[in-house]
C-alpha cells in the first residue's frame, strides 16, 4: 500500500517534557492497588450506569456495581475487593458531577465467581461474544470511550468488511499502546480476531506509526496470516478514525457519517486486548495502562485499577518534580488540564502528563490571514472562519461552516502564529450549535 499514511492536513508536533523516549523503553509496571477507589457510574459515551450496591455491601473484583442503562449503556465493575463505604457523587474531568461507588480495599483481590476462564471461547457464536463484550464494560480505550459492543453491532444495512486496528498512538509523549503491543501482542492479535468474527469482517489491518518499528515487528509476528500490519508515516492525527481509514484504504468517510457507512470499523489496540481478556479469562475491564510522564520523578507506563486517585498514580511514579505547573490528562494535543489530583482514574485516561510553565498561557493577537489553520486541518475545515462565528455566537453560520465535523485535534491552534485558541472556538461552536438545536426542539 504505497499510499499508506497520506491524509489531508495534519502536523508533526514536537515532543515535549521528554517525549516518547522517556517511557517507550520501559516495561509496564503494575501499580499496587490503592487503599480506596472511587468508581464513577459514567465512564462512557451514553447515560450513566445505575448503581447496584449500597454502603456496607461486600464486593469482589469484577462484580457489577453499576448496571447498564439504555442501548448505549455500559456496566461498571468493582476494581478491588472490599466493602462499599459510600454511594456518593464525584466530579469528572469535564466538571460534570456523576454518581460514584466508593470501595475500601481489603487487599484480598477476590474475584467474583463469574470471572473465570472459558475453555470454549473458540466455539462461541458471535452473538455470545458480543454479549461478553457488553457485559465486560468494554469501551474505546483510545480516549473516546464509545461503547465497544455498540461499535461491533452496526446496523444490518451497513455491512462491515474491514476492521482496522489503531496502533498509531500519534499523540506526543504517550507510549501505553506501544508497550502493550510489545509486551502482549498475542492478546491484541486475539482480540482483533474475536472482533473481526463478531463483525463478520474479512479484512483486518493494523496501522502503526513507523516510529515504533519494534511494535510493527511484534504485531506482524503475532498477527501472521490473520491480517496485515502497515507501518504508517509519523503524522498527527494519524490515529483519527477518518484519517486512519483513508490512510489504509483510501475510503473517505463523509461528514455526518460513520466509518460503518464505508464498510469499516476502527478499534484501539488496548480495546481489543480487553476483548481478549474478557472472552478468554472472563475478566471485565477494571484496569488500564496509563503513561505517566513529564515532570515526574520516575516516568513510566503503569497498569492502574479504575477508580484510583490521580494523586496516587503520580506518587507511584515518585511524585511531581520541581517546576511542575499543571497536570494534563491525555496527550499534550487533545488532553485537558486536571483542576486537581483527587479525581479518580477512569477508562478514558490514557496518560498523565506533568508540564512546566513553558507552553502555558498563550497571548492572542489578531488573525494575520495566513491560512495555516486551514492547511493543517485534517477535516478540511476553515477554523479561522469558525473562530470568528463562534466569538460572535453566530451558531447558524458556524454550522454552515461544518463546525460539527471538527475532531478537536488541536492542529489549528498548534500552527497559528497569532496564537489564537481556534480549537477552543470550534469546541464552543459545537456546544452552541447543539444548544440551539435543543432550544428549537423544545419550541417545536
JOHUNOR-V381311 format. One record per backbone hydrogen bond with DSSP energy under -0.5 kcal/mol. CO is the residue of the C=O (numbers start at 1). NH is the residue of the N-H. E is the energy in kcal/mol with one decimal. If there is no record, write none. Layout:
BEGIN
co=CO nh=NH e=E
co=CO nh=NH e=E
END
This chain:
BEGIN
co=1 nh=4 e=-1.6
co=3 nh=6 e=-2.0
co=5 nh=7 e=-1.0
co=11 nh=236 e=-2.8
co=16 nh=19 e=-2.3
co=17 nh=294 e=-0.6
co=18 nh=22 e=-0.7
co=19 nh=22 e=-1.1
co=20 nh=23 e=-1.6
co=20 nh=24 e=-2.6
co=23 nh=26 e=-1.7
co=29 nh=31 e=-0.7
co=29 nh=303 e=-2.8
co=35 nh=105 e=-2.9
co=37 nh=39 e=-0.5
co=37 nh=103 e=-2.4
co=38 nh=40 e=-0.7
co=39 nh=101 e=-2.2
co=41 nh=49 e=-3.1
co=49 nh=51 e=-0.6
co=50 nh=67 e=-3.5
co=54 nh=57 e=-2.2
co=57 nh=59 e=-0.5
co=57 nh=84 e=-3.1
co=59 nh=82 e=-2.3
co=60 nh=63 e=-1.9
co=61 nh=112 e=-2.9
co=63 nh=78 e=-2.6
co=65 nh=52 e=-2.2
co=65 nh=53 e=-0.6
co=66 nh=76 e=-2.4
co=67 nh=50 e=-3.0
co=70 nh=73 e=-1.6
co=76 nh=65 e=-2.8
co=76 nh=66 e=-1.8
co=78 nh=62 e=-2.9
co=81 nh=106 e=-2.6
co=81 nh=107 e=-0.6
co=82 nh=59 e=-3.1
co=83 nh=85 e=-0.5
co=83 nh=104 e=-2.7
co=84 nh=56 e=-3.6
co=86 nh=88 e=-0.5
co=86 nh=102 e=-2.8
co=88 nh=100 e=-2.9
co=90 nh=98 e=-2.7
co=92 nh=95 e=-2.0
co=96 nh=92 e=-2.6
co=96 nh=98 e=-0.5
co=98 nh=90 e=-2.8
co=99 nh=41 e=-2.8
co=100 nh=88 e=-1.8
co=101 nh=39 e=-3.0
co=101 nh=103 e=-0.5
co=102 nh=85 e=-2.4
co=102 nh=86 e=-1.3
co=103 nh=37 e=-2.2
co=103 nh=105 e=-0.5
co=104 nh=83 e=-1.6
co=110 nh=61 e=-3.2
co=112 nh=115 e=-2.1
co=114 nh=116 e=-1.4
co=120 nh=123 e=-1.3
co=120 nh=124 e=-0.5
co=121 nh=124 e=-1.1
co=125 nh=129 e=-2.1
co=126 nh=130 e=-2.4
co=127 nh=131 e=-1.7
co=128 nh=132 e=-2.1
co=129 nh=133 e=-2.2
co=130 nh=134 e=-2.3
co=131 nh=135 e=-3.0
co=132 nh=136 e=-1.7
co=133 nh=138 e=-1.4
co=134 nh=75 e=-0.6
co=134 nh=137 e=-1.5
co=136 nh=285 e=-2.7
co=138 nh=148 e=-1.7
co=138 nh=149 e=-0.6
co=140 nh=143 e=-0.8
co=140 nh=145 e=-1.5
co=145 nh=45 e=-2.0
co=146 nh=140 e=-1.6
co=147 nh=150 e=-0.5
co=147 nh=151 e=-1.8
co=148 nh=152 e=-2.1
co=150 nh=153 e=-1.4
co=155 nh=158 e=-2.1
co=159 nh=161 e=-0.5
co=161 nh=202 e=-1.0
co=161 nh=203 e=-2.3
co=162 nh=265 e=-1.6
co=163 nh=205 e=-2.3
co=164 nh=166 e=-0.6
co=164 nh=267 e=-2.5
co=165 nh=167 e=-1.0
co=165 nh=207 e=-2.7
co=166 nh=269 e=-1.6
co=171 nh=174 e=-0.9
co=172 nh=332 e=-0.6
co=175 nh=179 e=-2.4
co=176 nh=180 e=-2.0
co=177 nh=181 e=-2.4
co=178 nh=182 e=-1.5
co=179 nh=183 e=-2.9
co=180 nh=184 e=-2.8
co=184 nh=188 e=-1.5
co=185 nh=189 e=-2.8
co=186 nh=190 e=-2.8
co=187 nh=191 e=-2.6
co=188 nh=192 e=-2.1
co=189 nh=193 e=-2.0
co=190 nh=194 e=-2.3
co=191 nh=195 e=-2.5
co=192 nh=196 e=-2.6
co=193 nh=197 e=-1.9
co=194 nh=198 e=-2.1
co=195 nh=199 e=-2.2
co=196 nh=200 e=-2.0
co=196 nh=201 e=-1.5
co=203 nh=163 e=-2.8
co=204 nh=228 e=-2.5
co=205 nh=165 e=-3.3
co=205 nh=207 e=-0.5
co=206 nh=208 e=-0.6
co=206 nh=230 e=-3.3
co=207 nh=167 e=-2.4
co=208 nh=232 e=-3.0
co=209 nh=212 e=-1.5
co=212 nh=215 e=-0.5
co=212 nh=216 e=-2.0
co=213 nh=217 e=-2.3
co=214 nh=218 e=-2.2
co=215 nh=219 e=-2.6
co=216 nh=220 e=-2.0
co=217 nh=221 e=-2.0
co=218 nh=222 e=-1.8
co=219 nh=223 e=-3.1
co=220 nh=224 e=-2.1
co=223 nh=226 e=-2.2
co=224 nh=227 e=-0.7
co=228 nh=206 e=-3.2
co=228 nh=230 e=-0.5
co=230 nh=208 e=-2.4
co=230 nh=232 e=-0.6
co=232 nh=210 e=-3.5
co=233 nh=235 e=-0.7
co=235 nh=238 e=-1.5
co=236 nh=11 e=-2.7
co=237 nh=240 e=-2.2
co=240 nh=244 e=-3.2
co=241 nh=245 e=-2.6
co=242 nh=246 e=-2.1
co=243 nh=247 e=-2.6
co=244 nh=248 e=-2.0
co=245 nh=249 e=-2.3
co=245 nh=250 e=-0.6
co=245 nh=251 e=-0.7
co=246 nh=250 e=-1.8
co=251 nh=253 e=-0.6
co=252 nh=254 e=-0.8
co=254 nh=257 e=-2.1
co=258 nh=261 e=-2.0
co=259 nh=262 e=-2.0
co=259 nh=264 e=-2.0
co=260 nh=263 e=-1.6
co=263 nh=161 e=-1.5
co=263 nh=162 e=-1.9
co=265 nh=164 e=-3.2
co=267 nh=166 e=-3.0
co=268 nh=272 e=-1.8
co=269 nh=273 e=-1.8
co=270 nh=274 e=-1.8
co=271 nh=275 e=-1.6
co=272 nh=276 e=-2.2
co=273 nh=277 e=-2.2
co=274 nh=278 e=-2.1
co=275 nh=279 e=-2.6
co=276 nh=280 e=-2.9
co=276 nh=281 e=-0.5
co=277 nh=281 e=-1.3
co=277 nh=283 e=-1.7
co=278 nh=282 e=-0.7
co=280 nh=118 e=-2.3
co=282 nh=284 e=-0.6
co=284 nh=286 e=-1.1
co=286 nh=306 e=-2.8
co=288 nh=304 e=-2.9
co=290 nh=292 e=-0.6
co=290 nh=302 e=-2.8
co=291 nh=293 e=-0.6
co=291 nh=352 e=-3.2
co=292 nh=300 e=-2.5
co=293 nh=354 e=-2.4
co=294 nh=296 e=-2.0
co=295 nh=321 e=-2.2
co=300 nh=292 e=-3.2
co=301 nh=29 e=-2.8
co=302 nh=290 e=-3.1
co=302 nh=304 e=-0.7
co=303 nh=31 e=-2.1
co=304 nh=288 e=-1.9
co=305 nh=308 e=-1.6
co=307 nh=38 e=-2.2
co=308 nh=345 e=-2.7
co=309 nh=312 e=-0.7
co=309 nh=313 e=-1.5
co=310 nh=314 e=-2.5
co=311 nh=315 e=-2.4
co=312 nh=316 e=-1.8
co=313 nh=317 e=-0.5
co=314 nh=317 e=-1.3
co=314 nh=319 e=-2.4
co=315 nh=318 e=-1.9
co=317 nh=298 e=-3.0
co=319 nh=297 e=-2.3
co=321 nh=324 e=-1.9
co=326 nh=355 e=-2.8
co=327 nh=338 e=-3.3
co=328 nh=330 e=-0.6
co=328 nh=353 e=-3.2
co=329 nh=336 e=-1.7
co=331 nh=335 e=-2.0
co=336 nh=329 e=-2.9
co=341 nh=311 e=-2.4
co=343 nh=310 e=-2.5
co=345 nh=307 e=-2.7
co=346 nh=349 e=-1.3
co=348 nh=350 e=-0.8
co=350 nh=291 e=-2.3
co=351 nh=330 e=-2.6
co=352 nh=293 e=-2.3
co=352 nh=354 e=-0.6
co=353 nh=328 e=-3.3
co=353 nh=355 e=-0.6
co=354 nh=295 e=-2.1
co=355 nh=325 e=-3.6
co=355 nh=326 e=-1.7
co=357 nh=360 e=-1.5
co=362 nh=364 e=-0.8
co=371 nh=375 e=-1.9
co=372 nh=376 e=-2.1
co=373 nh=377 e=-1.5
co=376 nh=10 e=-3.3
co=377 nh=380 e=-1.4
co=381 nh=383 e=-0.5
co=382 nh=385 e=-1.0
co=382 nh=386 e=-2.1
co=383 nh=387 e=-2.7
co=384 nh=388 e=-1.6
co=385 nh=389 e=-2.3
co=386 nh=390 e=-2.7
co=387 nh=391 e=-2.3
co=388 nh=392 e=-0.9
co=389 nh=394 e=-2.9
co=390 nh=393 e=-1.7
co=393 nh=395 e=-1.4
co=394 nh=398 e=-2.3
co=395 nh=399 e=-2.5
co=396 nh=400 e=-2.2
co=397 nh=401 e=-1.4
co=398 nh=403 e=-2.0
co=399 nh=402 e=-1.8
co=402 nh=405 e=-2.0
co=403 nh=406 e=-1.8
co=410 nh=414 e=-2.2
co=411 nh=415 e=-1.9
co=412 nh=416 e=-1.1
co=416 nh=419 e=-1.3
co=418 nh=365 e=-1.8
co=420 nh=422 e=-2.2
co=421 nh=425 e=-1.8
co=422 nh=426 e=-2.3
co=423 nh=427 e=-2.5
co=424 nh=428 e=-2.7
co=425 nh=429 e=-2.5
co=426 nh=430 e=-2.3
co=427 nh=431 e=-2.0
co=428 nh=432 e=-2.5
co=429 nh=433 e=-2.6
co=430 nh=434 e=-2.3
co=431 nh=435 e=-2.3
co=432 nh=436 e=-2.4
co=433 nh=437 e=-2.3
co=434 nh=438 e=-2.2
co=435 nh=439 e=-2.1
co=436 nh=440 e=-2.0
co=437 nh=441 e=-2.0
co=438 nh=442 e=-2.1
co=439 nh=443 e=-1.7
co=440 nh=444 e=-1.3
END
